[in-house]
Amino acid sequence: MEPGEKWQANAEKVACAKHFPGLLHDWADARGKTIVSVIPLSSAEGGSGGGRPGQVILFDDRTFLVTGLLDPEPADLLNGLFAAGAQLEPWYPEAYARLCALRDTDEQLTRQARLEKILGAIRHNAKNLPELKEAVARLLKEI
């Protein structure tokens, strides 16, 4: 894995979320619209859940607003998009599929980076801690 690959994957995922079709960025843009559903951010699948307050407000014209926060962080916006996935996916199937693919790539690169970090730590410390090899072997047998 290239050093910037993980960063790039996350940046693409966030950019996709910020420019998701139908996303309103201000309450003024919702003036005159009819609300069809309100989804709490904490209901997101795979999201952090709980934490920061907020909700996704879905309107009848297939627009939506992630609200309850003064300035939503990218994680809040992503949490909102996944919380409202059951409603947004039928409205914007291509955009939602792209967002899910970017999330999956980011998660895969995160796992790969963690693995490389663990293996690197073992390699780096094996020389100074001869008992580390035995401890790692025991651990692998245990799990």
C-alpha positions in Angstrom: 0.0 0.0 0.0 1.3 3.4 -0.9 1.6 5.9 2.0 -0.9 8.3 0.5 -3.4 5.7 -0.7 -5.4 5.5 2.6 -5.5 9.3 2.8 -6.7 9.6 -0.8 -9.4 7.0 -0.3 -10.7 8.9 2.7 -10.6 12.2 0.9 -12.6 10.8 -2.0 -15.2 9.4 0.3 -15.6 12.7 2.1 -15.8 14.6 -1.2 -18.5 12.3 -2.4 -20.5 12.8 0.8 -20.1 16.6 0.6 -21.4 16.7 -3.0 -24.0 14.0 -2.7 -27.1 14.7 -4.9 -30.0 16.3 -3.1 -27.9 17.4 -0.1 -28.9 20.9 1.2 -26.3 22.9 3.0 -28.5 25.5 4.7 -32.0 25.6 6.3 -32.9 28.4 4.0 -32.7 26.0 1.1 -35.4 23.9 2.8 -37.9 26.8 2.9 -41.3 25.6 1.5 -40.3 21.9 1.3 -42.4 19.2 2.9 -40.7 16.8 5.3 -41.3 13.1 4.7 -38.9 11.6 7.3 -36.6 12.5 10.1 -33.8 10.0 10.9 -31.5 10.3 13.9 -27.8 10.2 13.1 -27.3 7.6 15.7 -29.2 5.0 13.6 -26.4 4.8 11.0 -25.2 1.4 10.0 -21.5 1.1 10.5 -21.4 4.6 11.9 -20.2 5.6 15.3 -23.8 6.0 16.5 -24.7 8.1 19.4 -22.1 10.8 20.0 -22.9 14.0 18.4 -26.6 15.0 18.1 -28.3 15.4 14.8 -30.7 14.1 12.2 -31.3 13.7 8.5 -34.4 15.6 7.4 -35.7 14.1 4.1 -38.0 16.2 1.9 -40.6 15.1 -0.6 -38.6 16.5 -3.6 -35.7 14.0 -2.8 -33.6 16.6 -1.1 -32.3 16.3 2.4 -30.5 18.2 5.2 -28.1 16.8 7.8 -28.9 19.1 10.7 -28.8 19.5 14.5 -25.1 20.5 14.2 -23.8 24.0 13.7 -21.1 22.8 11.2 -21.3 19.1 10.5 -18.0 17.3 10.4 -17.4 14.9 7.5 -18.0 12.0 9.9 -21.4 13.5 10.8 -22.3 13.9 7.2 -21.3 10.3 6.3 -23.2 9.1 9.4 -26.3 10.9 8.1 -25.9 9.5 4.6 -25.7 6.0 5.9 -28.5 6.5 8.4 -30.8 7.6 5.6 -29.5 5.0 3.2 -32.8 3.1 2.9 -34.4 6.3 1.6 -31.5 7.8 -0.3 -30.4 4.7 -2.2 -33.6 4.5 -4.3 -33.5 8.2 -4.9 -29.8 8.4 -5.9 -28.7 4.8 -6.7 -25.5 5.6 -8.6 -24.3 8.2 -6.0 -25.1 5.9 -3.1 -23.4 2.9 -4.8 -20.3 5.1 -5.3 -20.3 6.3 -1.7 -20.6 2.7 -0.5 -17.8 1.6 -2.7 -15.6 4.5 -1.4 -16.5 3.5 2.1 -15.6 -0.1 1.5 -12.2 0.9 -0.1 -11.4 3.2 2.8 -12.3 0.4 5.3 -10.1 -2.1 3.4 -7.2 0.3 3.3 -7.6 1.0 7.0 -7.5 -2.7 7.8 -4.4 -3.1 5.6 -2.7 -0.1 7.2 -3.4 -1.6 10.7 -2.0 -4.9 9.6 1.2 -3.3 8.2 1.6 -1.3 11.3 1.3 -4.4 13.6 3.7 -6.4 11.4 6.1 -3.5 11.3 6.1 -3.2 15.1 6.8 -6.9 15.4 9.7 -6.7 12.9 11.1 -3.6 14.5 11.0 -5.1 18.0 12.0 -8.7 17.2 15.7 -7.9 17.3 15.6 -6.2 20.7 13.0 -8.6 22.3 14.0 -12.2 21.4 11.0 -13.5 23.4 8.7 -11.6 21.1 8.7 -14.3 18.5 7.7 -17.0 21.0 5.0 -14.7 22.5 3.6 -14.0 19.0 3.6 -17.7 18.2 1.8 -18.5 21.4 -0.7 -15.8 20.8 -1.5 -17.1 17.3 -2.0 -20.6 18.7 -4.4 -19.2 21.4 -6.6 -17.4 18.9 
